[in-house]
Amino acid sequence: MEENSVAVELHIPQLERNRMLDGSCKVKLFTGRANPELAEEIASYLGTSLSPITIKNFNDGEIYVRVQESVRGDDVFLIQPTCKPVNEHLMELLIMIDAFKRASARTINLVIPYYGYARQDRKTAGREAISAKLVADLISTAGPDRIIAMDLHTGQLQGFFNIKVDHLYATPVIIDYVQRKNLQDVVVVSPDAGGVERARVFAKKLDAPIAIIDKRRTGHNVAEVYNLIGDVRNRDAIVVDDMIDTAGTICSGAKMLKEQGARRIFACAAHPVFSGPAIERLAESPIDEVIVTNSIPLRPEAHNVTKITQLSVARLLGEAIGRIHDDLSVSEMFE
């Protein structure tokens, strides 16, 4: 693990994995080039190893894929977040799906810890594209059997796909870490009205009240903070979101929380997109700790910011893979 990474013990029942390695239908794990480190951790949790696959670019940028061993009759799980460079990793995912179809895999299951284009899920102005639906159609048409996603931007995105979707949450991993910090007088803060349900679930687990930041967007990646609904004075504030992109919203919100008397501020998000000036903004912000997962690899410069902590979701994703293969409930992991 990297310096910023922290291992978290999940309190979910672990299943026997004998069927992962033998039997008439084997599980085979593959990874694209988006996040091979996470894929290695998942394979280690399941007591197996990644299967070989060749992925390379031709001189003109086209992607070549060849599966290096037989997958005929096997359950294939392909681990590939569609993170930066989004278009490259998305196209790579589609071509890998096609390779497994033509190799006669029994089932093709996509593990997409981070789903790119998710924010463009509706029209907010005339003549806009709904890219989240378009990408869902592209993936569905490519022909996988199932998608395992984590912390989608909105839960409704599951309905964009015409195949089975298991929607996982990084909440158990983050809450386990937060609880071990023994914070006092906690308040969970939603950075906008749309994230209230996420904050409510988080607050229920911590038995804490919630507060809401009234945020208005004036453009893409641009937000203005207006008001705070709730009391954060002399409390440890935990701001919960699904992702941190340019960090403008969360840093502006943290500044307001500090002005309103918050004692300490912790920012929690599943996906560390960290584009543009995000890392510099976070380093200079009043946030005491930024807690994210390894759904996306951290940018190299993020490892130099001591306030950024990255938690592993390998056990969470690995457990889901095992349960799906064994035809057991995935939702039990979150009950």
C-alpha positions in Angstrom: 0.0 0.0 0.0 1.0 3.6 -0.5 1.9 5.8 2.5 -1.5 7.4 2.6 -3.3 4.1 2.5 -5.0 2.6 5.6 -6.3 -0.9 6.0 -9.8 -1.2 7.5 -11.4 -4.2 9.1 -14.9 -4.8 7.7 -17.5 -6.3 10.0 -19.2 -8.5 7.4 -19.3 -12.3 7.3 -16.6 -13.8 5.2 -17.6 -16.8 3.1 -15.6 -19.9 2.3 -14.0 -19.5 -1.1 -13.2 -23.1 -2.1 -15.4 -22.8 -5.2 -13.3 -19.8 -6.4 -10.4 -22.1 -7.3 -11.9 -25.4 -8.2 -15.2 -26.9 -9.5 -16.8 -27.0 -12.9 -17.3 -23.2 -13.0 -14.3 -21.1 -12.0 -14.0 -17.5 -11.1 -11.4 -15.6 -13.1 -10.4 -12.1 -12.3 -9.0 -9.7 -14.9 -8.0 -6.0 -14.7 -7.7 -3.3 -17.2 -5.0 -0.6 -16.9 -7.2 1.9 -14.8 -6.5 0.5 -11.3 -4.4 -2.7 -11.3 -3.3 -2.2 -7.6 -7.0 -2.4 -6.4 -7.5 -5.5 -8.6 -4.4 -7.2 -7.0 -5.8 -6.5 -3.5 -9.2 -8.0 -4.5 -7.5 -11.1 -5.9 -5.5 -11.5 -2.7 -8.6 -11.2 -0.5 -10.3 -14.0 -2.6 -7.2 -16.2 -2.3 -6.5 -16.2 -6.0 -4.5 -14.2 -8.6 -5.3 -12.1 -11.6 -5.5 -13.9 -14.9 -3.2 -12.8 -17.7 -4.5 -10.4 -20.4 -2.6 -8.3 -22.9 -3.6 -4.7 -23.4 -1.6 -2.3 -25.5 -2.0 0.7 -27.8 -1.2 0.8 -31.5 0.8 3.8 -32.7 -2.4 5.5 -33.8 -3.9 5.1 -30.3 -6.2 2.2 -31.0 -6.4 -0.3 -28.2 -5.5 -4.0 -28.6 -6.8 -6.7 -26.2 -6.1 -10.4 -26.1 -7.1 -12.8 -23.2 -4.0 -15.0 -22.5 -5.8 -18.1 -21.2 -9.1 -19.9 -21.8 -12.2 -18.6 -20.1 -14.6 -20.9 -21.8 -17.4 -21.7 -19.3 -15.9 -19.5 -16.6 -17.4 -16.6 -14.6 -15.2 -13.6 -15.5 -15.0 -10.6 -13.3 -13.4 -7.6 -14.9 -12.2 -4.8 -12.7 -12.0 -1.4 -14.4 -13.0 2.0 -13.0 -13.6 4.6 -15.8 -11.5 7.2 -14.3 -9.0 9.6 -15.9 -8.3 9.3 -18.8 -12.0 8.5 -18.9 -12.5 7.9 -22.6 -9.4 5.7 -22.8 -10.4 3.5 -19.9 -14.1 3.4 -21.1 -13.0 2.2 -24.6 -10.6 -0.3 -23.1 -13.5 -1.7 -21.0 -15.7 -2.1 -24.0 -13.0 -3.9 -26.0 -12.3 -6.2 -23.1 -16.0 -7.1 -22.9 -15.9 -8.0 -26.6 -12.8 -10.2 -26.1 -14.4 -12.2 -23.3 -17.7 -12.7 -25.3 -15.7 -14.0 -28.2 -13.7 -16.3 -25.8 -17.0 -17.9 -24.7 -16.9 -16.8 -21.0 -20.0 -18.2 -19.1 -20.7 -14.8 -17.6 -19.0 -11.4 -17.8 -19.3 -9.3 -14.7 -18.0 -5.8 -14.6 -16.6 -4.4 -11.4 -16.7 -0.6 -11.9 -15.6 1.1 -8.6 -16.0 4.5 -10.2 -18.4 5.2 -13.1 -17.4 8.1 -15.2 -19.9 10.4 -16.9 -22.3 9.8 -14.0 -22.9 13.5 -13.3 -24.4 14.1 -16.7 -27.6 12.2 -15.7 -30.3 14.7 -16.8 -30.8 17.8 -18.8 -30.3 21.0 -16.8 -30.3 23.2 -19.9 -31.6 23.0 -23.5 -29.8 20.9 -26.0 -27.6 19.1 -23.5 -26.6 15.4 -23.8 -27.4 12.9 -21.1 -24.1 11.2 -21.2 -24.7 8.9 -18.2 -27.4 7.2 -20.2 -25.4 7.0 -23.4 -22.5 5.4 -21.6 -24.8 2.9 -19.9 -26.2 2.0 -23.3 -22.7 1.5 -24.7 -21.8 -0.8 -21.9 -25.1 -2.7 -22.0 -24.8 -3.2 -25.8 -21.3 -4.5 -25.4 -22.9 -7.5 -23.7 -21.8 -8.0 -20.1 -24.2 -9.9 -17.7 -23.8 -7.8 -14.6 -22.3 -4.6 -13.2 -21.0 -4.1 -9.7 -20.8 -0.4 -9.1 -19.8 1.6 -6.0 -21.3 4.9 -4.8 -22.9 6.0 -8.1 -23.5 9.7 -8.2 -27.2 9.1 -7.9 -29.0 5.8 -7.2 -31.3 6.2 -10.2 -28.3 5.5 -12.5 -29.0 1.8 -11.9 -32.1 2.1 -14.0 -30.0 3.4 -17.0 -28.7 -0.1 -17.5 -30.5 -2.9 -19.2 -28.6 -5.5 -17.3 -28.3 -6.5 -13.6 -26.6 -3.9 -11.3 -25.3 -4.4 -7.8 -24.8 -1.0 -6.2 -22.3 -1.1 -3.3 -21.4 1.6 -0.9 -18.1 2.6 0.7 -19.9 3.7 3.8 -19.0 0.7 6.0 -15.3 1.2 5.2 -15.3 4.9 5.9 -17.5 4.6 9.0 -15.3 1.9 10.5 -12.3 4.2 10.1 -14.2 7.3 11.5 -15.5 5.4 14.5 -11.9 4.4 15.5 -11.0 8.1 15.8 -13.4 8.5 18.8 -14.7 11.9 17.7 -16.8 13.9 20.1 -20.0 15.8 19.4 -20.2 14.8 15.8 -22.4 16.4 13.1 -22.6 15.0 9.6 -22.8 17.6 6.9 -24.3 17.2 3.4 -22.5 19.6 0.9 -25.7 20.1 -0.9 -29.4 19.3 -0.9 -28.9 16.4 -3.2 -26.6 14.5 -0.8 -29.0 14.6 2.2 -30.0 11.0 2.0 -26.3 10.0 1.9 -25.6 12.1 5.0 -28.7 10.8 6.7 -27.4 7.2 6.4 -24.0 8.2 7.6 -25.4 10.1 10.5 -27.6 7.2 11.5 -24.6 4.9 11.8 -22.8 7.4 14.0 -25.9 8.4 15.9 -25.3 12.0 15.0 -27.4 15.0 13.8 -27.0 16.4 10.3 -26.5 19.8 8.7 -26.9 20.9 5.1 -25.0 23.4 3.1 -27.2 25.4 0.7 -25.1 25.3 -2.5 -25.9 26.9 -5.8 -24.0 26.0 -9.0 -23.2 28.8 -11.4 -21.5 26.6 -14.0 -19.6 23.3 -14.4 -17.2 22.7 -11.6 -18.2 26.1 -10.2 -20.3 26.4 -7.0 -21.2 29.2 -4.6 -21.9 28.5 -1.0 -24.8 30.4 0.5 -26.2 29.2 3.8 -25.8 26.5 6.5 -28.9 24.7 7.8 -28.1 23.2 11.2 -25.7 23.7 14.1 -22.0 22.9 13.9 -20.6 25.1 16.6 -18.0 23.4 18.9 -18.6 20.1 17.0 -16.5 17.8 14.9 -18.0 18.2 11.4 -17.9 15.3 8.9 -18.7 16.4 5.3 -19.9 13.4 3.3 -20.0 13.3 -0.5 -19.7 10.7 -3.3 -16.6 12.3 -4.9 -14.2 15.1 -4.7 -13.4 16.6 -8.2 -11.9 20.0 -8.2 -12.5 20.3 -4.4 -14.0 23.8 -4.9 -17.3 22.9 -3.3 -15.9 21.0 -0.3 -13.3 23.6 0.4 -15.8 26.5 0.3 -18.1 24.5 2.5 -15.3 23.8 5.0 -14.5 27.5 5.2 -18.1 28.2 6.0 -18.2 25.5 8.7 -15.1 27.0 10.3 -16.7 30.4 10.3 -19.8 28.9 11.9 -17.6 27.5 14.8 -16.9 23.9 13.8 -14.1 22.5 16.0 -12.6 20.1 13.4 -13.6 19.3 9.9 -13.3 15.9 8.2 -14.2 15.4 4.5 -15.2 11.9 3.4 -15.8 10.8 -0.2 -15.7 7.5 -2.0 -14.0 8.7 -5.2 -10.8 10.9 -5.2 -11.1 12.3 -8.7 -8.9 15.2 -7.7 -8.8 17.1 -11.0 -7.3 20.5 -11.7 -6.3 22.4 -8.5 -8.0 20.0 -6.1 -4.9 18.8 -4.3 -3.6 22.3 -3.7 -7.0 23.5 -2.6 -7.3 20.6 -0.1 -3.8 21.2 1.3 -4.6 24.9 1.9 -8.1 24.3 3.2 -9.2 24.3 6.9 -10.1 20.6 6.5 -8.2 18.5 9.1 -8.4 15.2 7.2 -9.6 14.1 3.8 -10.8 10.5 3.8 -11.2 8.7 0.4 -11.0 5.2 -0.9 -8.9 3.5 -3.6 -11.7 3.2 -6.1 -9.5 5.6 -8.1 -5.6 5.7 -7.8 -4.4 8.8 -6.1 -2.5 11.3 -8.2 1.3 11.1 -7.3 1.3 14.6 -5.7 -1.6 13.6 -3.4 0.8 11.3 -1.6 2.7 14.3 -0.4 -0.4 15.8 1.4 -0.4 14.2 4.9 -4.1 15.1 5.5 -5.2 12.8 2.7 -6.0 9.3 3.9 -6.9 6.6 1.4 -8.9 3.5 2.6 -9.0 0.2 0.7 -12.3 -1.1 -0.6 -10.8 -4.4 -1.8 -12.4 -6.5 0.9 -15.8 -4.9 0.2 -15.6 -5.6 -3.6 -14.0 -9.0 -3.1 -16.8 -10.1 -0.7 -19.4 -8.9 -3.3 -17.7 -10.9 -6.0 -17.6 -14.0 -3.9 -21.3 -13.7 -2.9 -22.4 -13.2 -6.5 -20.5 -16.2 -7.6 -22.0 -18.3 -4.8 -25.5 -17.0 -5.5 -25.8 -15.4 -2.0 -27.2 -12.0 -1.0 -25.1 -8.9 -1.5 -27.4 -6.6 0.4 -26.7 -8.6 3.6 -23.3 -6.9 3.6 -24.9 -3.6 4.5 -27.6 -4.7 6.9 
